[in-house]
Amino acid sequence: MLIVAERTLWSLVLLAIVLAATAGFPEIRSVLVDFRRMRVIAVSALLLVCNWLLYVWAVETGQVLEASFGYFINPLVSVAIGMVFLGERQNRMQTIAIAIVAILIQAAGIGRAPLIALGLAFSFGFYGFIRKTAQTGPATGLFAEPLVVAPLAMGYVIFDIVRNGVGVHADPTLMLLLIATGPATAVPLLLFAYGVRRLRLTTIGMFQYLAPSIQFLLAILMFGEELNTLRLLSFALIWVSLIVFSWDSYSQRRRMAA
């Protein structure tokens, strides 16, 4: 909880600097007085915080592989949302790529309901959908999200200090790492917010395989989680789907340029 609270507050600080540099505060004021837009932002903030909490809990409990699996599922959720809610359609090669991933997910069963994976996939999938359809600028919307939950985050930090003492805040190294959660969180989300408004959710979804691939490697190489044959096969199939999708995208650009 403390990591997520600190992450929220330091992200807010960084985004405030970005908005100050880009003269974005007038737009923030217009958003804050617009009940309809604030209601949408509150929903996206809730989805984002749930995603953060679930991911941090998965890492702390040694379930990084399942978290990685969740982010492998996430592009499928983005694709499905794009098709159902935005009318996006797939061409033949894209459908093959998505089908390969669907087979992967069926094959990569972990012997129980992957609740962490599903929670991560659906929370961030719908977060991407809301960010794409929300009528706010990328930096403005992203600033408003932590702003909504900042009182709760600050309250928890104060509660933790009162209950446990200064703790990690007295350690310069740990404090620096907590501060670093701000840019480590805000910069990727800011780039995501800009990208998701310019690209199809299908395209965004397929490129989101990069992060879980890195998580998968970290789980195996750094955290020593078990790698069985099934998971190794699923990892290989993920990259097959990426190759198919990338080749199809490249072919389409060549045809359009011709």
Steps between C-alpha positions, in 0.01 A plus 500: 500500500777745592672450163179576312429804718850639445479416132179703473640805677834515319325446165281798584807713573664412169182556299451838669846597374409382149176700502678809632754472219228460235253754644244229554347616829214699337376175345527328839273764652242447226511123561462532877175694467356263240310232694460267201869496417599470864272199535680329211839593646398358839418166334831493312686593821330215685595252227858623502539478878348151504747397232794642697392338826451161339834513319696609810332226704588242233865605504521503880348151521728346236242472222675699228442226241125522549522879484691463175229263376242768584673756284526244221119470520460878508552556126220252430276702728598819313424331169164374624405842640600667174283260302196509730488867604686686223413290195862417416533213256791270434640402163590142426858501630411692815228246574756221466733680740224541756392137456855384575492697825159355587641150456793602717276610782305173486826304506657698782268386775654520844284242671262749661301807414759771421324771699806726516552472126136568419483792742808664348384440143148634539587795724762634260304403190201709606732774623638524146148514359401786734820693427434466126141623522537759780472859382815620675853557384751225579697700760188662642313175547802327643551782752134493603510125573757507783351830614170322567663237722774724647309570824469126564866446410619779729273375776651153477858632505423702814327200656801278424741753653287532814466123535852387400714810538701674230625162376608499136473880484810527721711288263639719217533206260149370558358852490670559166346178368157614617546833326609315186163324490360836385679526164505120465120512514410831340727493195377164361137591577542839334644338188218242513240777527640677194532177303159359582328809355686465171505126439239227476448306822590189302842642418551625855402158631748308289793726590423448866668161480836667557446575871382151602786347303741698717304402813516137394879515470533678835286233669725225367845658506481725809225363723561131433137406428442158348502476122327189372469379142146637459598852599807488277281393208249777571779757504616378158145521361468858621797599289363307203185711521711817519694399190178433308345829608816701428539347157139576417537863613819537295329352193207739535731803515682384188170458313382846605831656397495329159 
